[in-house]
Amino acid sequence: MFKKLIVAGLAFTLAAQAPVNAKDNLGGILAGVIGAVIVGAVIANIVNQLDADAKAKREAAVRAAQKKNAGASTTWKSNNASGKIKVTKVETMPDGRVCREVRETITFQGKPDTEVRNECG
């Protein structure tokens, strides 16, 4: 899961910051990649701490969000954590893949953490 989150964060960051001329924006791309890795690592760390029930409920919510339209959200709740996954944008890529920008917030031990990522299927 950790690798999936980092890869998704990196893909989103690179796609969102893709310049016309990569040499002109290399610093921006690197800053975005570093930011995506840090955010992805925070969410991945939280997911690793969830109990089996919370992990299962979150995974079901992630799968459900992968089929939703822009503006739709999915929530889940367990004894020690809760989460919300909102689809903020849906785009069809030139190769036919459908990509969704999602904003996921997990509240664990009373502290919410949020990640924005791109998921393509």
SEBALUM-786004 format. One record per atom (N, C-alpha, C, O, CB): atom name; residue in three letters; x negated, z negated, y negated; residue number from 0. Coordinates in Angstrom, 1 decimal. Glycine has a CB too. Layout:
CA|ALA|X|Z|Y|NUM
...
This chain:
N|MET|-0.8|0.0|1.2|0
CA|MET|0.0|0.0|0.0|0
C|MET|-0.9|0.0|-1.2|0
O|MET|-0.6|0.7|-2.2|0
CB|MET|0.9|-1.2|0.0|0
N|PHE|-1.9|-0.8|-1.2|1
CA|PHE|-2.8|-0.9|-2.4|1
C|PHE|-3.4|0.5|-2.8|1
O|PHE|-3.4|0.9|-3.9|1
CB|PHE|-4.0|-1.8|-2.1|1
N|LYS|-3.8|1.2|-1.8|2
CA|LYS|-4.4|2.6|-2.0|2
C|LYS|-3.3|3.5|-2.6|2
O|LYS|-3.6|4.3|-3.5|2
CB|LYS|-5.0|3.2|-0.8|2
N|LYS|-2.1|3.4|-2.0|3
CA|LYS|-1.0|4.2|-2.5|3
C|LYS|-0.7|4.0|-4.0|3
O|LYS|-0.5|5.0|-4.7|3
CB|LYS|0.3|4.0|-1.7|3
N|LEU|-0.7|2.7|-4.4|4
CA|LEU|-0.4|2.4|-5.8|4
C|LEU|-1.5|2.9|-6.7|4
O|LEU|-1.2|3.4|-7.8|4
CB|LEU|-0.2|0.9|-5.9|4
N|ILE|-2.7|2.8|-6.3|5
CA|ILE|-3.8|3.2|-7.1|5
C|ILE|-3.8|4.7|-7.2|5
O|ILE|-3.9|5.3|-8.3|5
CB|ILE|-5.2|2.7|-6.6|5
N|VAL|-3.6|5.4|-6.1|6
CA|VAL|-3.6|6.9|-6.1|6
C|VAL|-2.4|7.4|-7.0|6
O|VAL|-2.6|8.3|-7.8|6
CB|VAL|-3.5|7.5|-4.7|6
N|ALA|-1.3|6.7|-6.8|7
CA|ALA|-0.1|7.1|-7.7|7
C|ALA|-0.4|6.9|-9.1|7
O|ALA|0.0|7.7|-10.0|7
CB|ALA|1.2|6.3|-7.2|7
N|GLY|-1.0|5.7|-9.5|8
CA|GLY|-1.3|5.4|-10.8|8
C|GLY|-2.3|6.4|-11.4|8
O|GLY|-2.2|6.9|-12.6|8
CB|GLY|-1.8|4.0|-10.9|8
N|LEU|-3.3|6.8|-10.6|9
CA|LEU|-4.3|7.8|-11.1|9
C|LEU|-3.7|9.1|-11.3|9
O|LEU|-3.9|9.8|-12.3|9
CB|LEU|-5.4|7.9|-10.1|9
N|ALA|-2.8|9.5|-10.3|10
CA|ALA|-2.2|10.8|-10.5|10
C|ALA|-1.3|10.9|-11.7|10
O|ALA|-1.3|11.9|-12.4|10
CB|ALA|-1.3|11.1|-9.2|10
N|PHE|-0.5|9.8|-11.9|11
CA|PHE|0.3|9.8|-13.1|11
C|PHE|-0.5|9.8|-14.4|11
O|PHE|-0.2|10.6|-15.3|11
CB|PHE|1.2|8.5|-13.1|11
N|THR|-1.6|9.1|-14.4|12
CA|THR|-2.4|9.0|-15.6|12
C|THR|-3.1|10.3|-15.9|12
O|THR|-3.1|10.8|-17.1|12
CB|THR|-3.5|7.9|-15.5|12
N|LEU|-3.6|11.0|-14.9|13
CA|LEU|-4.2|12.3|-15.1|13
C|LEU|-3.2|13.3|-15.5|13
O|LEU|-3.5|14.1|-16.4|13
CB|LEU|-4.9|12.7|-13.8|13
N|ALA|-2.0|13.3|-14.9|14
CA|ALA|-1.0|14.3|-15.3|14
C|ALA|-0.5|14.1|-16.7|14
O|ALA|-0.3|15.1|-17.4|14
CB|ALA|0.2|14.2|-14.3|14
N|ALA|-0.3|12.9|-17.1|15
CA|ALA|0.2|12.5|-18.4|15
C|ALA|-0.8|12.8|-19.5|15
O|ALA|-0.5|13.1|-20.6|15
CB|ALA|0.6|11.1|-18.5|15
N|GLN|-2.1|12.8|-19.2|16
CA|GLN|-3.1|12.9|-20.2|16
C|GLN|-3.9|14.2|-20.0|16
O|GLN|-4.9|14.4|-20.7|16
CB|GLN|-4.1|11.8|-20.1|16
N|ALA|-3.4|15.2|-19.2|17
CA|ALA|-4.2|16.4|-19.0|17
C|ALA|-4.3|17.2|-20.3|17
O|ALA|-3.3|17.7|-20.8|17
CB|ALA|-3.5|17.3|-17.9|17
N|PRO|-5.5|17.3|-20.8|18
CA|PRO|-5.7|18.1|-22.0|18
C|PRO|-5.8|19.6|-21.8|18
O|PRO|-6.0|20.0|-20.6|18
CB|PRO|-6.9|17.6|-22.7|18
N|VAL|-5.7|20.3|-22.8|19
CA|VAL|-5.9|21.8|-22.7|19
C|VAL|-7.3|22.0|-22.4|19
O|VAL|-7.6|22.9|-21.6|19
CB|VAL|-5.5|22.5|-24.0|19
N|ASN|-8.2|21.3|-23.0|20
CA|ASN|-9.6|21.4|-22.7|20
C|ASN|-10.2|20.1|-22.3|20
O|ASN|-10.3|19.2|-23.1|20
CB|ASN|-10.4|22.0|-24.0|20
N|ALA|-10.5|19.9|-21.0|21
CA|ALA|-10.9|18.6|-20.5|21
C|ALA|-12.1|18.0|-21.3|21
O|ALA|-12.1|16.7|-21.4|21
CB|ALA|-11.2|18.7|-19.0|21
N|LYS|-13.0|18.8|-21.8|22
CA|LYS|-14.1|18.2|-22.5|22
C|LYS|-13.7|17.5|-23.8|22
O|LYS|-14.4|16.6|-24.2|22
CB|LYS|-15.1|19.4|-22.8|22
N|ASP|-12.6|17.9|-24.4|23
CA|ASP|-12.1|17.3|-25.6|23
C|ASP|-11.5|16.0|-25.4|23
O|ASP|-11.5|15.2|-26.4|23
CB|ASP|-11.1|18.2|-26.3|23
N|ASN|-11.1|15.6|-24.2|24
CA|ASN|-10.4|14.3|-24.0|24
C|ASN|-10.9|13.6|-22.9|24
O|ASN|-10.2|12.8|-22.3|24
CB|ASN|-8.9|14.6|-23.8|24
N|LEU|-12.2|13.7|-22.5|25
CA|LEU|-12.7|13.0|-21.3|25
C|LEU|-12.6|11.5|-21.5|25
O|LEU|-12.3|10.8|-20.5|25
CB|LEU|-14.2|13.4|-21.1|25
N|GLY|-12.9|11.0|-22.7|26
CA|GLY|-12.8|9.5|-22.9|26
C|GLY|-11.4|9.0|-22.7|26
O|GLY|-11.2|8.0|-22.1|26
CB|GLY|-13.3|9.2|-24.3|26
N|GLY|-10.4|9.8|-23.2|27
CA|GLY|-9.0|9.4|-23.0|27
C|GLY|-8.6|9.4|-21.5|27
O|GLY|-7.9|8.5|-21.1|27
CB|GLY|-8.1|10.3|-23.8|27
N|ILE|-9.1|10.4|-20.8|28
CA|ILE|-8.8|10.4|-19.4|28
C|ILE|-9.4|9.2|-18.7|28
O|ILE|-8.7|8.6|-17.9|28
CB|ILE|-9.3|11.7|-18.8|28
N|LEU|-10.7|8.9|-18.9|29
CA|LEU|-11.3|7.8|-18.3|29
C|LEU|-10.6|6.5|-18.6|29
O|LEU|-10.5|5.6|-17.7|29
CB|LEU|-12.8|7.8|-18.7|29
N|ALA|-10.2|6.3|-19.9|30
CA|ALA|-9.6|5.1|-20.3|30
C|ALA|-8.2|5.0|-19.5|30
O|ALA|-7.9|3.9|-19.1|30
CB|ALA|-9.3|5.0|-21.8|30
N|GLY|-7.5|6.1|-19.4|31
CA|GLY|-6.3|6.1|-18.7|31
C|GLY|-6.4|5.8|-17.2|31
O|GLY|-5.6|5.0|-16.6|31
CB|GLY|-5.6|7.4|-18.8|31
N|VAL|-7.5|6.3|-16.6|32
CA|VAL|-7.7|6.1|-15.2|32
C|VAL|-8.1|4.6|-14.9|32
O|VAL|-7.6|4.0|-14.0|32
CB|VAL|-8.9|7.0|-14.7|32
N|ILE|-8.9|4.0|-15.8|33
CA|ILE|-9.2|2.6|-15.7|33
C|ILE|-8.0|1.8|-15.8|33
O|ILE|-7.8|0.8|-15.1|33
CB|ILE|-10.3|2.2|-16.7|33
N|GLY|-7.1|2.1|-16.8|34
CA|GLY|-5.9|1.4|-17.0|34
C|GLY|-5.0|1.4|-15.8|34
O|GLY|-4.4|0.4|-15.4|34
CB|GLY|-5.2|1.9|-18.2|34
N|ALA|-4.9|2.6|-15.2|35
CA|ALA|-4.0|2.8|-14.0|35
C|ALA|-4.5|2.0|-12.8|35
O|ALA|-3.7|1.4|-12.1|35
CB|ALA|-3.9|4.3|-13.6|35
N|VAL|-5.8|1.9|-12.7|36
CA|VAL|-6.4|1.2|-11.6|36
C|VAL|-6.1|-0.3|-11.7|36
O|VAL|-5.8|-1.0|-10.8|36
CB|VAL|-7.9|1.4|-11.4|36
N|ILE|-6.3|-0.8|-13.0|37
CA|ILE|-6.0|-2.2|-13.2|37
C|ILE|-4.6|-2.6|-13.0|37
O|ILE|-4.3|-3.6|-12.3|37
CB|ILE|-6.4|-2.6|-14.7|37
N|VAL|-3.6|-1.8|-13.5|38
CA|VAL|-2.2|-2.0|-13.3|38
C|VAL|-1.8|-1.9|-11.9|38
O|VAL|-1.1|-2.8|-11.4|38
CB|VAL|-1.3|-1.1|-14.2|38
N|GLY|-2.3|-0.9|-11.2|39
CA|GLY|-2.0|-0.7|-9.8|39
C|GLY|-2.5|-1.8|-9.0|39
O|GLY|-1.9|-2.3|-8.0|39
CB|GLY|-2.6|0.6|-9.3|39
N|ALA|-3.7|-2.4|-9.4|40
CA|ALA|-4.3|-3.5|-8.6|40
C|ALA|-3.4|-4.7|-8.8|40
O|ALA|-3.3|-5.5|-7.9|40
CB|ALA|-5.7|-3.7|-9.1|40
N|VAL|-2.9|-5.0|-10.0|41
CA|VAL|-2.0|-6.1|-10.2|41
C|VAL|-0.8|-6.1|-9.4|41
O|VAL|-0.5|-7.1|-8.7|41
CB|VAL|-1.6|-6.2|-11.7|41
N|ILE|-0.1|-5.0|-9.4|42
CA|ILE|1.2|-4.9|-8.6|42
C|ILE|0.8|-5.0|-7.1|42
O|ILE|1.5|-5.7|-6.3|42
CB|ILE|1.9|-3.6|-8.9|42
N|ALA|-0.3|-4.3|-6.7|43
CA|ALA|-0.7|-4.3|-5.3|43
C|ALA|-1.0|-5.8|-4.8|43
O|ALA|-0.6|-6.2|-3.7|43
CB|ALA|-1.9|-3.4|-5.0|43
N|ASN|-1.6|-6.5|-5.7|44
CA|ASN|-2.0|-7.9|-5.4|44
C|ASN|-0.7|-8.7|-5.2|44
O|ASN|-0.6|-9.6|-4.3|44
CB|ASN|-2.8|-8.5|-6.5|44
N|ILE|0.3|-8.5|-6.1|45
CA|ILE|1.6|-9.2|-5.9|45
C|ILE|2.2|-8.9|-4.6|45
O|ILE|2.7|-9.7|-3.9|45
CB|ILE|2.5|-8.9|-7.1|45
N|VAL|2.3|-7.6|-4.3|46
CA|VAL|3.0|-7.1|-3.1|46
C|VAL|2.3|-7.8|-1.9|46
O|VAL|3.0|-8.2|-0.9|46
CB|VAL|2.9|-5.6|-3.0|46
N|ASN|1.0|-7.9|-1.9|47
CA|ASN|0.3|-8.5|-0.8|47
C|ASN|0.6|-10.0|-0.6|47
O|ASN|0.5|-10.5|0.5|47
CB|ASN|-1.2|-8.4|-1.0|47
N|GLN|1.1|-10.6|-1.7|48
CA|GLN|1.4|-12.1|-1.6|48
C|GLN|2.9|-12.3|-1.2|48
O|GLN|3.3|-13.4|-0.9|48
CB|GLN|1.2|-12.7|-2.9|48
N|LEU|3.7|-11.2|-1.2|49
CA|LEU|5.1|-11.4|-0.8|49
C|LEU|5.3|-11.7|0.6|49
O|LEU|4.5|-11.3|1.5|49
CB|LEU|5.9|-10.1|-1.2|49
N|ASP|6.4|-12.5|0.9|50
CA|ASP|6.6|-12.7|2.3|50
C|ASP|7.3|-11.5|3.0|50
O|ASP|7.6|-10.5|2.3|50
CB|ASP|7.6|-13.9|2.5|50
N|ALA|7.4|-11.5|4.3|51
CA|ALA|7.9|-10.3|5.0|51
C|ALA|9.3|-9.8|4.5|51
O|ALA|9.6|-8.6|4.4|51
CB|ALA|8.0|-10.6|6.5|51
N|ASP|10.2|-10.8|4.2|52
CA|ASP|11.5|-10.5|3.7|52
C|ASP|11.5|-9.7|2.4|52
O|ASP|12.1|-8.7|2.2|52
CB|ASP|12.4|-11.7|3.6|52
N|ALA|10.7|-10.3|1.5|53
CA|ALA|10.5|-9.6|0.2|53
C|ALA|9.9|-8.2|0.3|53
O|ALA|10.3|-7.3|-0.4|53
CB|ALA|9.7|-10.5|-0.8|53
N|LYS|8.9|-8.1|1.1|54
CA|LYS|8.2|-6.8|1.3|54
C|LYS|9.2|-5.8|1.8|54
O|LYS|9.3|-4.6|1.4|54
CB|LYS|7.0|-6.9|2.3|54
N|ALA|10.1|-6.2|2.8|55
CA|ALA|11.0|-5.3|3.4|55
C|ALA|12.1|-4.9|2.3|55
O|ALA|12.5|-3.7|2.2|55
CB|ALA|11.7|-5.9|4.6|55
N|LYS|12.5|-5.8|1.5|56
CA|LYS|13.5|-5.5|0.5|56
C|LYS|12.9|-4.6|-0.6|56
O|LYS|13.6|-3.7|-1.1|56
CB|LYS|14.1|-6.8|-0.1|56
N|ARG|11.7|-4.8|-1.0|57
CA|ARG|11.0|-4.0|-1.9|57
C|ARG|10.9|-2.6|-1.4|57
O|ARG|11.1|-1.6|-2.1|57
CB|ARG|9.7|-4.6|-2.3|57
N|GLU|10.4|-2.4|-0.2|58
CA|GLU|10.2|-1.1|0.4|58
C|GLU|11.5|-0.3|0.5|58
O|GLU|11.6|0.9|0.2|58
CB|GLU|9.6|-1.2|1.8|58
N|ALA|12.6|-1.0|0.8|59
CA|ALA|13.9|-0.4|0.8|59
C|ALA|14.3|0.1|-0.6|59
O|ALA|14.9|1.2|-0.8|59
CB|ALA|15.0|-1.3|1.3|59
N|ALA|14.0|-0.7|-1.6|60
CA|ALA|14.3|-0.3|-3.0|60
C|ALA|13.4|0.9|-3.4|60
O|ALA|13.9|1.8|-4.1|60
CB|ALA|14.1|-1.5|-3.9|60
N|VAL|12.1|0.9|-3.0|61
CA|VAL|11.2|2.0|-3.3|61
C|VAL|11.8|3.3|-2.7|61
O|VAL|11.8|4.3|-3.4|61
CB|VAL|9.8|1.7|-2.8|61
N|ARG|12.2|3.2|-1.4|62
CA|ARG|12.8|4.4|-0.8|62
C|ARG|14.0|4.9|-1.5|62
O|ARG|14.2|6.1|-1.6|62
CB|ARG|13.1|4.1|0.7|62
N|ALA|14.9|4.0|-1.9|63
CA|ALA|16.1|4.3|-2.6|63
C|ALA|15.8|5.0|-3.9|63
O|ALA|16.5|6.0|-4.3|63
CB|ALA|17.0|3.1|-2.8|63
N|ALA|14.8|4.5|-4.6|64
CA|ALA|14.5|5.0|-5.9|64
C|ALA|14.0|6.4|-5.8|64
O|ALA|14.1|7.2|-6.8|64
CB|ALA|13.4|4.1|-6.6|64
N|GLN|13.4|6.8|-4.7|65
CA|GLN|12.8|8.1|-4.5|65
C|GLN|13.9|9.2|-4.4|65
O|GLN|13.6|10.4|-4.4|65
CB|GLN|12.0|8.1|-3.2|65
N|LYS|15.2|8.8|-4.4|66
CA|LYS|16.3|9.7|-4.3|66
C|LYS|17.1|9.7|-5.6|66
O|LYS|18.1|10.4|-5.7|66
CB|LYS|17.1|9.4|-3.1|66
N|LYS|16.8|8.8|-6.5|67
CA|LYS|17.7|8.6|-7.7|67
C|LYS|17.3|9.6|-8.8|67
O|LYS|16.3|10.2|-8.9|67
CB|LYS|17.5|7.2|-8.2|67
N|ASN|18.3|9.8|-9.7|68
CA|ASN|18.2|10.6|-10.9|68
C|ASN|17.6|9.7|-12.0|68
O|ASN|17.5|8.5|-11.9|68
CB|ASN|19.5|11.2|-11.3|68
N|ALA|17.1|10.4|-13.1|69
CA|ALA|16.6|9.7|-14.2|69
C|ALA|17.6|8.7|-14.8|69
O|ALA|18.8|9.1|-14.9|69
CB|ALA|16.1|10.7|-15.3|69
N|GLY|17.2|7.6|-15.2|70
CA|GLY|18.1|6.5|-15.7|70
C|GLY|18.6|5.6|-14.7|70
O|GLY|19.1|4.5|-15.1|70
CB|GLY|19.2|7.2|-16.4|70
N|ALA|18.6|5.9|-13.4|71
CA|ALA|19.1|5.0|-12.4|71
C|ALA|18.1|4.0|-12.0|71
O|ALA|16.9|4.2|-12.2|71
CB|ALA|19.5|5.9|-11.1|71
N|SER|18.5|2.9|-11.5|72
CA|SER|17.6|1.8|-11.1|72
C|SER|18.1|1.2|-9.8|72
O|SER|19.3|1.3|-9.4|72
CB|SER|17.5|0.7|-12.2|72
N|THR|17.2|0.5|-9.2|73
CA|THR|17.4|-0.2|-7.9|73
C|THR|16.8|-1.6|-8.0|73
O|THR|15.7|-1.7|-8.5|73
CB|THR|16.8|0.6|-6.7|73
N|THR|17.5|-2.6|-7.6|74
CA|THR|17.0|-3.9|-7.6|74
C|THR|17.0|-4.5|-6.2|74
O|THR|17.6|-4.1|-5.3|74
CB|THR|17.9|-4.8|-8.6|74
N|TRP|16.1|-5.6|-6.1|75
CA|TRP|16.1|-6.3|-4.9|75
C|TRP|15.8|-7.8|-5.2|75
O|TRP|15.3|-8.1|-6.3|75
CB|TRP|15.0|-5.8|-3.9|75
N|LYS|16.1|-8.7|-4.3|76
CA|LYS|15.9|-10.1|-4.5|76
C|LYS|15.6|-10.8|-3.2|76
O|LYS|16.3|-10.5|-2.2|76
CB|LYS|17.1|-10.7|-5.3|76
N|SER|14.7|-11.7|-3.2|77
CA|SER|14.4|-12.5|-2.0|77
C|SER|14.3|-14.0|-2.5|77
O|SER|14.6|-14.2|-3.6|77
CB|SER|13.1|-12.1|-1.2|77
N|ASN|13.9|-14.9|-1.6|78
CA|ASN|13.9|-16.3|-2.0|78
C|ASN|12.8|-16.6|-3.0|78
O|ASN|13.0|-17.4|-3.9|78
CB|ASN|13.6|-17.1|-0.7|78
N|ASN|11.7|-15.9|-3.0|79
CA|ASN|10.6|-16.2|-3.9|79
C|ASN|10.2|-15.1|-4.9|79
O|ASN|9.3|-15.2|-5.6|79
CB|ASN|9.4|-16.6|-3.1|79
N|ALA|10.9|-14.0|-4.8|80
CA|ALA|10.6|-12.8|-5.7|80
C|ALA|11.8|-11.9|-5.9|80
O|ALA|12.8|-12.0|-5.2|80
CB|ALA|9.4|-12.0|-5.1|80
N|SER|11.7|-11.1|-7.0|81
CA|SER|12.7|-10.1|-7.2|81
C|SER|12.1|-8.9|-7.9|81
O|SER|10.9|-9.0|-8.4|81
CB|SER|13.9|-10.7|-8.1|81
N|GLY|12.8|-7.8|-7.9|82
CA|GLY|12.2|-6.6|-8.5|82
C|GLY|13.3|-5.6|-9.0|82
O|GLY|14.4|-5.7|-8.5|82
CB|GLY|11.3|-6.0|-7.6|82
N|LYS|12.8|-4.8|-9.8|83
CA|LYS|13.6|-3.7|-10.3|83
C|LYS|12.8|-2.4|-10.4|83
O|LYS|11.7|-2.5|-10.9|83
CB|LYS|14.3|-4.0|-11.7|83
N|ILE|13.3|-1.3|-9.9|84
CA|ILE|12.6|0.0|-10.0|84
C|ILE|13.6|0.9|-10.7|84
O|ILE|14.7|1.2|-10.2|84
CB|ILE|12.2|0.5|-8.6|84
N|LYS|13.1|1.4|-11.9|85
CA|LYS|13.9|2.3|-12.7|85
C|LYS|13.3|3.6|-12.7|85
O|LYS|12.1|3.8|-13.0|85
CB|LYS|14.1|1.7|-14.1|85
N|VAL|14.0|4.7|-12.5|86
CA|VAL|13.5|6.1|-12.5|86
C|VAL|13.7|6.5|-14.0|86
O|VAL|14.8|6.5|-14.5|86
CB|VAL|14.3|7.0|-11.6|86
N|THR|12.5|6.7|-14.7|87
CA|THR|12.6|7.1|-16.1|87
C|THR|12.5|8.6|-16.3|87
O|THR|13.0|9.0|-17.4|87
CB|THR|11.4|6.4|-16.8|87
N|LYS|12.0|9.3|-15.4|88
CA|LYS|12.0|10.8|-15.6|88
C|LYS|11.9|11.5|-14.2|88
O|LYS|11.3|10.9|-13.3|88
CB|LYS|10.8|11.2|-16.4|88
N|VAL|12.6|12.6|-14.1|89
CA|VAL|12.5|13.4|-12.9|89
C|VAL|12.1|14.8|-13.3|89
O|VAL|12.7|15.4|-14.2|89
CB|VAL|13.9|13.4|-12.1|89
N|GLU|11.1|15.4|-12.6|90
CA|GLU|10.6|16.7|-12.9|90
C|GLU|10.4|17.5|-11.6|90
O|GLU|9.9|16.9|-10.7|90
CB|GLU|9.4|16.7|-13.8|90
N|THR|10.6|18.8|-11.7|91
CA|THR|10.3|19.6|-10.5|91
C|THR|9.0|20.4|-10.9|91
O|THR|8.9|21.0|-11.9|91
CB|THR|11.4|20.6|-10.2|91
N|MET|8.0|20.2|-10.1|92
CA|MET|6.7|20.8|-10.3|92
C|MET|6.7|22.3|-10.0|92
O|MET|7.6|22.7|-9.2|92
CB|MET|5.6|20.1|-9.6|92
N|PRO|5.8|23.1|-10.5|93
CA|PRO|5.7|24.5|-10.2|93
C|PRO|5.6|24.8|-8.7|93
O|PRO|6.1|25.8|-8.2|93
CB|PRO|4.5|25.1|-10.9|93
N|ASP|5.1|23.9|-7.9|94
CA|ASP|5.0|24.1|-6.5|94
C|ASP|6.2|23.6|-5.7|94
O|ASP|6.3|23.7|-4.5|94
CB|ASP|3.8|23.3|-5.9|94
N|GLY|7.2|23.2|-6.5|95
CA|GLY|8.5|22.8|-5.9|95
C|GLY|8.7|21.3|-5.6|95
O|GLY|9.8|20.9|-5.3|95
CB|GLY|8.7|23.6|-4.6|95
N|ARG|7.6|20.6|-5.7|96
CA|ARG|7.7|19.1|-5.4|96
C|ARG|8.5|18.5|-6.6|96
O|ARG|8.4|18.9|-7.7|96
CB|ARG|6.3|18.5|-5.3|96
N|VAL|9.3|17.5|-6.2|97
CA|VAL|10.0|16.7|-7.2|97
C|VAL|9.3|15.4|-7.5|97
O|VAL|8.9|14.7|-6.6|97
CB|VAL|11.5|16.4|-6.7|97
N|CYS|8.9|15.2|-8.7|98
CA|CYS|8.2|14.0|-9.1|98
C|CYS|9.1|13.1|-10.0|98
O|CYS|9.8|13.6|-10.9|98
CB|CYS|6.9|14.4|-9.9|98
N|ARG|9.0|11.8|-9.7|99
CA|ARG|9.7|10.8|-10.5|99
C|ARG|8.8|9.8|-11.1|99
O|ARG|7.9|9.3|-10.5|99
CB|ARG|10.7|10.1|-9.6|99
N|GLU|9.0|9.6|-12.4|100
CA|GLU|8.2|8.6|-13.1|100
C|GLU|9.1|7.3|-12.9|100
O|GLU|10.3|7.3|-13.3|100
CB|GLU|8.0|8.9|-14.6|100
N|VAL|8.5|6.3|-12.4|101
CA|VAL|9.2|5.0|-12.2|101
C|VAL|8.6|3.9|-12.9|101
O|VAL|7.3|3.8|-13.0|101
CB|VAL|9.4|4.7|-10.6|101
N|ARG|9.4|2.9|-13.3|102
CA|ARG|8.9|1.7|-13.9|102
C|ARG|9.3|0.6|-13.0|102
O|ARG|10.5|0.3|-12.8|102
CB|ARG|9.5|1.5|-15.4|102
N|GLU|8.4|-0.1|-12.4|103
CA|GLU|8.7|-1.1|-11.4|103
C|GLU|8.2|-2.5|-12.0|103
O|GLU|7.1|-2.6|-12.5|103
CB|GLU|7.9|-0.9|-10.0|103
N|THR|9.1|-3.4|-12.0|104
CA|THR|8.8|-4.8|-12.4|104
C|THR|9.1|-5.7|-11.2|104
O|THR|10.1|-5.7|-10.6|104
CB|THR|9.7|-5.2|-13.6|104
N|ILE|8.1|-6.5|-10.9|105
CA|ILE|8.2|-7.5|-9.8|105
C|ILE|8.0|-8.9|-10.5|105
O|ILE|7.1|-9.1|-11.2|105
CB|ILE|7.1|-7.3|-8.7|105
N|THR|9.0|-9.7|-10.2|106
CA|THR|8.9|-11.1|-10.7|106
C|THR|8.5|-12.0|-9.5|106
O|THR|9.3|-12.1|-8.5|106
CB|THR|10.2|-11.6|-11.4|106
N|PHE|7.4|-12.6|-9.6|107
CA|PHE|6.9|-13.4|-8.4|107
C|PHE|6.4|-14.7|-9.0|107
O|PHE|5.6|-14.7|-10.0|107
CB|PHE|5.7|-12.7|-7.6|107
N|GLN|6.8|-15.8|-8.5|108
CA|GLN|6.5|-17.2|-9.0|108
C|GLN|6.8|-17.3|-10.5|108
O|GLN|6.0|-17.9|-11.3|108
CB|GLN|5.0|-17.5|-8.7|108
N|GLY|7.9|-16.7|-10.9|109
CA|GLY|8.4|-16.8|-12.2|109
C|GLY|7.7|-15.9|-13.3|109
O|GLY|8.0|-16.0|-14.4|109
CB|GLY|8.2|-18.2|-12.7|109
N|LYS|6.8|-15.1|-12.8|110
CA|LYS|6.0|-14.2|-13.7|110
C|LYS|6.3|-12.8|-13.5|110
O|LYS|6.0|-12.3|-12.3|110
CB|LYS|4.5|-14.5|-13.7|110
N|PRO|6.8|-12.0|-14.4|111
CA|PRO|7.1|-10.6|-14.2|111
C|PRO|5.8|-9.8|-14.5|111
O|PRO|5.1|-10.0|-15.4|111
CB|PRO|8.2|-10.1|-15.1|111
N|ASP|5.6|-8.8|-13.7|112
CA|ASP|4.5|-7.8|-13.9|112
C|ASP|5.2|-6.4|-13.7|112
O|ASP|6.0|-6.2|-12.9|112
CB|ASP|3.3|-8.0|-12.9|112
N|THR|4.8|-5.5|-14.6|113
CA|THR|5.4|-4.1|-14.6|113
C|THR|4.3|-3.1|-14.5|113
O|THR|3.2|-3.2|-15.0|113
CB|THR|6.1|-3.9|-15.9|113
N|GLU|4.7|-2.0|-13.8|114
CA|GLU|3.8|-0.9|-13.6|114
C|GLU|4.7|0.4|-13.8|114
O|GLU|5.8|0.5|-13.3|114
CB|GLU|3.1|-0.9|-12.2|114
N|VAL|4.1|1.4|-14.4|115
CA|VAL|4.7|2.7|-14.5|115
C|VAL|3.8|3.6|-13.7|115
O|VAL|2.6|3.7|-13.8|115
CB|VAL|4.8|3.2|-16.0|115
N|ARG|4.5|4.4|-12.8|116
CA|ARG|3.7|5.3|-11.9|116
C|ARG|4.5|6.6|-11.7|116
O|ARG|5.7|6.6|-11.9|116
CB|ARG|3.4|4.6|-10.6|116
N|ASN|3.9|7.6|-11.2|117
CA|ASN|4.5|8.8|-10.8|117
C|ASN|4.5|9.0|-9.3|117
O|ASN|3.5|8.8|-8.6|117
CB|ASN|3.8|10.0|-11.5|117
N|GLU|5.7|9.3|-8.7|118
CA|GLU|5.8|9.4|-7.3|118
C|GLU|6.3|10.8|-7.0|118
O|GLU|7.4|11.2|-7.5|118
CB|GLU|6.7|8.4|-6.7|118
N|CYS|5.6|11.6|-6.3|119
CA|CYS|6.0|13.0|-5.9|119
C|CYS|6.2|13.1|-4.5|119
O|CYS|5.5|12.6|-3.6|119
CB|CYS|4.9|14.0|-6.4|119
N|GLY|7.3|13.9|-4.1|120
CA|GLY|7.6|14.1|-2.7|120
C|GLY|7.8|15.5|-2.4|120
O|GLY|8.1|15.8|-1.2|120
CB|GLY|8.8|13.3|-2.4|120
